[in-house]
Amino acid sequence: MPGTSRYRDIYAAWQRDPEAFWAEAAGAIDWVTPAARVFSPEDGPYGRWFVGAAVNACHNAVDRHVAAGRAEQAAILYESPVTGTRRRITYAELKDEVAALAALLQDLGVARGDRVVLYMPMVPEALFGMLACARIGAVHSVVFGGFAARELAARIEDAAPKVVLAASCGIEPGRIVAYKPLLDEACRLSAHKPEACVILQRPQGPATLVEGRDRDWAQAVAAVKQAGRAAPCVPVAATDPLYILYTSGTTGRPKGVVRDTGGYLVALAWSMPNLYGVAPGETYWCASDVGWVVGHSYIVYGPLLHGCTTVLYEGKPVGTPDAGAFWRVIAETGAVALFTAPTALRAVKKEDPEARLMRGHDLSRFRTLFLAGERADPDTVAWAERILGVPVIDHWWQTETGWPIAANPVGLGALPVKHGSPTVPMPGWDVQVLDEAGKPVPANTMGTIAIRLPLPPGALPTLWQQDERFRESYLAAYPGYYNTSDAGFLDEDGYVSVMGRTDDIINVAGHRLSTGGMEEVLASHPDVAECAVIGIRDSLKGEVPCGFVVLKAGVDRAPDVIERDLVALVRERIGPVAAFRIALTVGRLPKTRSGKILRGTMKKIADGETWTMPPTIEDPSVLEEIGGALRERGLGAA
């Protein structure tokens, strides 16, 4: 209950003695060799955690649970509405599959420290591949299945993998995406050539294999099993990389976020009971994709480290088959928690605002809905609270941080919810709001959100083979701090509010205004399902805001009438200083496959600048619709 949270005491304990705090948290992990030093400030750009320790991530996520009596418990519940497939994979079965695949990788020459790229859809074999790499000390790098060949080539060239694990195709509602031709083209374009590719042949779109390079996944693994081979877990240094994850939207050489092994395991193991409030043996569902950091942390490693059952969902929040999919999967899997993106929830709300499709589904075991990935607007949070009758918890983190910076720690006792805020910093995160000179600002004052160094276990120690770029990108702007590049404020209770990227703070005639604040106003309108506000170039004021809105299903009022309402609403709530005069009704917003709205690309289109197709975009045709809506108002390039 609010008011009984242990959060303040726990956070204060971390502040008093960070090393003692994380040493105690490390007790949740099985170590081959304990750390000689919990934290070494002399190592790396800002220090390294658990120096001298040896550990294996796969042992901690799989083997130890089999040994401890969870062999027959489900480790993975696979649900694929796009193929009509379901699988229940126990911890014992997971161990067998992973150990066999790991042996195959060893047969192909993969050893500790070698890289393996995964180019996979949301299928169990993607998890087998990640864990098989971890088992033998190889470094995995997951690239979205269906990523463009040139983008995949850039990642292959940077990571220099010995082997690529891929599927023949991915399956989207109404279409099959052939992965293998994209992989073949990427291998052709890359200066680095993988020695082997292991291809999971999916019946919906089998691929032609390249002689001498490609292996059929099922046949190769079957041969390893037939020979009775199973790779044991290989100890690695806690400071060795577990994976490389390339951030989206990069130009030139990709920016590979490194995740070290020991600190990541400790941070995730702490977060599962204390932040998410789930117990070993319970079912936890993160409705993300393994291509994103959220999928790495809370589809794969977090739940399995904690001995939970994780749900792997190859489908969409709407359209596979309808907006009731989330509620059906929660009921059928018995999930106690769902973690999804606010944009997914807005899509459900748009199609089924009265939650009629929830009826008939038993959600009695469901306790908490977690949101992250985009700012959770208060209207959507309030809607979800109303229809679900459970806490709806917004929380905030980044690819770079690996786990949440700020959250409402359900496991420690929930704090009072403030709509629009992801609540408070978690232990390890010293969150400050800085002005342009790098000085902390007073409460409720907008600025750049920064983290006082050192970063906690689980955060990136550097970029792959680019220490200097890491320093320049994250540490140089504010010495002694990690620059999140997010803008926001802290209130008088220490609650964090993230109002958008620092790029999304627009300057209107000298006034610094948050596009997130305007979006909050637009989202509160009863006819609006979702929205995005960007600043567009203006010769008089420098920039002026432009709002794009998607209306709820069944709205029968004329769009131009609603647009006038919205302009008046922003003027009423924020004031004339916002100079908000442009609201455009559109059918949909351009998004990445994780649901983030591509505001930067929208701004370039509106300003008539040259832009490139974002590699993670879900549907490229949306950008032409946005351009058309702008041109109708005489905005953007002709």
Stockholm file with secondary structure:
# STOCKHOLM 1.0

chainA/1-638         MPGTSRYRDIYAAWQRDPEAFWAEAAGAIDWVTPAARVFSPEDGPYGRWFVGAAVNACHNAVDRHVAAGRAEQAAILYESPVTGTRRRITYAELKDEVAALAALLQDLGVARGDRVVLYMPMVPEALFGMLACARIGAVHSVVFGGFAARELAARIEDAAPKVVLAASCGIEPGRIVAYKPLLDEACRLSAHKPEACVILQRPQGPATLVEGRDRDWAQAVAAVKQAGRAAPCVPVAATDPLYILYTSGTTGRPKGVVRDTGGYLVALAWSMPNLYGVAPGETYWCASDVGWVVGHSYIVYGPLLHGCTTVLYEGKPVGTPDAGAFWRVIAETGAVALFTAPTALRAVKKEDPEARLMRGHDLSRFRTLFLAGERADPDTVAWAERILGVPVIDHWWQTETGWPIAANPVGLGALPVKHGSPTVPMPGWDVQVLDEAGKPVPANTMGTIAIRLPLPPGALPTLWQQDERFRESYLAAYPGYYNTSDAGFLDEDGYVSVMGRTDDIINVAGHRLSTGGMEEVLASHPDVAECAVIGIRDSLKGEVPCGFVVLKAGVDRAPDVIERDLVALVRERIGPVAAFRIALTVGRLPKTRSGKILRGTMKKIADGETWTMPPTIEDPSVLEEIGGALRERGLGAA
#=GR chainA/1-638 SS CTTCCCHHHHHHHHHHCHHHHHHHHGGGSCCSBCCSEEEETTSTTTCEEEETCEECHHIIIIIHHIIIIITTSEEEEEEETTTTEEEEEEHHHHHHHHHHHHHHHHHTTCCTTCEEEEEECSSHHHHHHHHHHHHHTCEEEEEETTCCHHHHHHHHHHHCCSEEEEESEEEETTEEEECHHHHHHHHHHCSSCCSEEEEECCTTSCCCCCTTTEEEHHHHHHHHHHTTCCCCCCCEETTSEEEEEECTTCCSSCCEEEEEHHHHHHHHHHHHHHTSCCCTTSEEEECSCTTSHHHIIIIIIHHHHTTCEEEEECSCSSSSSCTTHHHHHHHHHTEEEEEECHHHHHHHHHHCTTCGGGTTCCCTTCCEEEECSSCCCHHHHHHHHHHHCSCEEECBCCTTTSSCSEECCGGGCCCCCCTTCCBEECTTCCEEEECTTSCBCCTTCCEEEEEESSCCTTSCCCBTTCHHHHIIIIISSSTTEEEEEEEEEECTTCCEEEEEEGGGEEEETTEEEEHHHHHHHHHTSTTEEEEEEEEEEETTTEEEEEEEEEECTTCCSCHHHHHHHHHHHHHHHTCGGGCCCEEEECSCCCBBTTCCBCHHHHHHHHTTCCCCCCTTBSCTHHHHHHHHHHHHTTCSCC
#=GC SS_cons         CTTCCCHHHHHHHHHHCHHHHHHHHGGGSCCSBCCSEEEETTSTTTCEEEETCEECHHIIIIIHHIIIIITTSEEEEEEETTTTEEEEEEHHHHHHHHHHHHHHHHHTTCCTTCEEEEEECSSHHHHHHHHHHHHHTCEEEEEETTCCHHHHHHHHHHHCCSEEEEESEEEETTEEEECHHHHHHHHHHCSSCCSEEEEECCTTSCCCCCTTTEEEHHHHHHHHHHTTCCCCCCCEETTSEEEEEECTTCCSSCCEEEEEHHHHHHHHHHHHHHTSCCCTTSEEEECSCTTSHHHIIIIIIHHHHTTCEEEEECSCSSSSSCTTHHHHHHHHHTEEEEEECHHHHHHHHHHCTTCGGGTTCCCTTCCEEEECSSCCCHHHHHHHHHHHCSCEEECBCCTTTSSCSEECCGGGCCCCCCTTCCBEECTTCCEEEECTTSCBCCTTCCEEEEEESSCCTTSCCCBTTCHHHHIIIIISSSTTEEEEEEEEEECTTCCEEEEEEGGGEEEETTEEEEHHHHHHHHHTSTTEEEEEEEEEEETTTEEEEEEEEEECTTCCSCHHHHHHHHHHHHHHHTCGGGCCCEEEECSCCCBBTTCCBCHHHHHHHHTTCCCCCCTTBSCTHHHHHHHHHHHHTTCSCC
//
